[in-house]
Amino acid sequence: MSSDPGASARSNLERARRSVQQIHEAAVRHRDPVLHDLADEISEIAMMLGHDAGPVQEWRPCPVCGAQPGAHCINMPGHEMVDDMHPERTRL
């Protein structure tokens, strides 16, 4: 029986991603921008440590169209969208 030495690290990283997503979901539910900021800070620290923070961009407000966390971006003239989001929203 062989074991994967990276399995534990991947499992822990996935747990961290789910936790950050749950913080964003709580922020949407409670309309608390501080929780969004804290989740973003955790994601930035993870990226500085070389870990993928996961797809959390939909939980950020959009600086282009003003879409609130958890809501889709709104198509605006003169602004391109990638995968139905403004690229500015996807940058940490």
C-alpha positions in Angstrom: 0.0 0.0 0.0 1.6 3.3 -1.1 0.8 6.6 0.5 0.9 10.1 -1.0 3.2 12.3 1.1 1.5 15.4 -0.4 -2.1 14.3 0.4 -2.1 15.7 3.9 -0.8 19.1 2.6 -3.4 19.2 -0.2 -6.2 18.3 2.3 -5.1 21.1 4.7 -5.0 23.6 1.8 -8.5 22.6 0.7 -9.7 23.0 4.3 -8.2 26.5 4.4 -9.8 27.4 1.1 -13.2 26.3 2.3 -12.7 28.3 5.5 -11.9 31.4 3.6 -15.0 30.9 1.4 -17.1 30.4 4.5 -15.8 33.7 5.9 -16.8 35.4 2.6 -20.2 33.8 2.8 -20.7 35.0 6.3 -19.7 38.5 5.2 -22.4 38.5 2.5 -25.0 37.1 4.9 -24.2 39.7 7.6 -23.2 42.5 5.2 -19.9 42.9 7.0 -17.1 44.3 4.8 -14.6 43.7 7.5 -15.0 40.0 7.2 -14.3 40.3 3.4 -11.2 42.3 4.2 -10.0 39.6 6.7 -10.6 36.8 4.2 -8.7 38.7 1.5 -5.8 39.2 4.0 -5.7 35.5 4.7 -5.7 34.8 0.9 -2.9 37.3 0.3 -0.8 35.8 3.1 -1.3 32.3 1.6 -0.2 33.6 -1.8 2.9 35.2 -0.3 3.7 31.8 1.2 3.4 30.2 -2.2 -0.1 28.7 -1.9 -3.0 29.1 -4.3 -5.7 31.1 -2.5 -8.4 29.6 -4.5 -11.2 31.2 -6.5 -12.4 33.9 -4.1 -12.9 36.8 -6.5 -16.7 36.4 -6.6 -16.8 37.3 -2.9 -15.2 40.7 -3.5 -17.0 43.9 -4.5 -16.2 44.9 -8.0 -14.3 48.1 -8.3 -15.6 48.7 -11.9 -19.4 48.1 -11.7 -20.0 48.1 -8.0 -21.4 44.6 -7.9 -21.6 43.5 -4.3 -19.9 40.4 -3.0 -21.7 37.3 -4.1 -23.3 39.1 -7.0 -22.4 38.9 -10.7 -20.6 41.8 -12.5 -22.7 44.0 -14.7 -21.6 44.6 -18.3 -20.5 48.2 -18.7 -19.5 50.0 -22.0 -15.8 50.3 -22.4 -14.9 47.6 -19.8 -14.0 44.1 -20.9 -15.2 41.1 -18.9 -13.5 37.7 -18.5 -15.6 34.8 -17.5 -18.5 37.2 -16.7 -16.3 39.2 -14.3 -14.2 42.4 -14.7 -10.5 41.5 -14.5 -10.0 44.1 -11.8 -12.2 42.1 -9.4 -10.0 39.0 -9.7 -6.8 40.7 -8.6 -5.8 40.5 -5.0 
